[in-house]
């Protein structure tokens, strides 16, 4: 999801044990604003996990606000970007 002028392009892997898996490949999150991985959730990839916050930054966004990435749950991968 790309960034937009208004806030709220967040991705939250919630408290209900969400799981994202790539058994044979990689996982990439392109998030317009904030990313949050809660403790009960996890990300697993055979190769790589990439998290890009403030993706597709919108130059018209008020003050071009920064993004926050909260990693509170486990990530299992050979490489993390």
C-alpha positions in Angstrom: 0.0 0.0 0.0 1.5 3.3 -1.0 1.7 6.4 1.1 -1.0 9.1 0.6 -1.6 12.7 1.7 -3.8 11.6 4.6 -2.4 9.5 7.4 -3.5 5.9 8.1 -1.8 3.6 5.5 -0.7 1.4 8.4 -0.3 -2.4 8.4 -0.8 -4.1 11.8 -0.3 -7.9 12.2 -2.7 -8.1 15.2 -3.0 -9.8 18.5 -4.9 -12.8 17.2 -1.8 -14.8 16.3 -1.5 -13.7 12.7 1.1 -15.6 10.7 2.7 -14.7 7.4 4.8 -17.5 5.8 6.7 -18.0 2.6 7.8 -21.6 2.8 9.9 -21.5 -0.5 10.6 -17.8 -0.9 10.6 -14.3 0.6 8.2 -11.9 2.2 8.0 -8.1 1.4 5.8 -5.5 3.1 5.5 -2.2 1.3 3.6 -0.1 3.8 2.5 3.6 3.2 2.9 4.6 6.9 3.5 2.5 10.0 4.1 -1.2 10.4 3.4 -3.2 13.6 4.1 -6.8 14.4 2.4 -7.7 17.7 3.9 -10.3 20.1 1.4 -13.0 19.2 2.0 -12.7 15.5 5.0 -14.0 13.4 6.6 -13.7 10.0 8.5 -16.7 8.5 10.4 -16.9 5.2 12.9 -19.3 3.8 15.0 -16.6 2.3 14.3 -12.9 3.2 11.9 -10.6 5.0 11.8 -7.0 3.9 9.8 -4.3 5.6 9.6 -0.9 3.9 7.7 1.7 5.9 6.7 5.1 4.5 6.7 3.4 1.1 5.9 5.5 -1.9 6.3 8.7 0.1 3.8 11.3 -0.9 5.5 14.7 -1.3 2.1 16.4 -0.6 1.9 14.8 2.9 1.8 17.3 5.7 5.4 17.8 7.0 6.3 14.5 5.2 5.9 12.6 8.5 8.2 9.7 9.3 7.0 6.2 9.8 7.3 3.9 12.8 8.1 0.2 12.7 7.2 -1.8 15.8 8.8 -5.4 15.8 7.4 -7.1 18.9 6.8 -10.5 17.5 9.3 -13.1 16.0 10.7 -13.0 12.5 12.4 -16.1 11.1 14.4 -15.7 7.9 17.9 -16.1 6.6 18.0 -12.3 5.9 16.1 -9.3 7.3 16.0 -5.9 5.5 
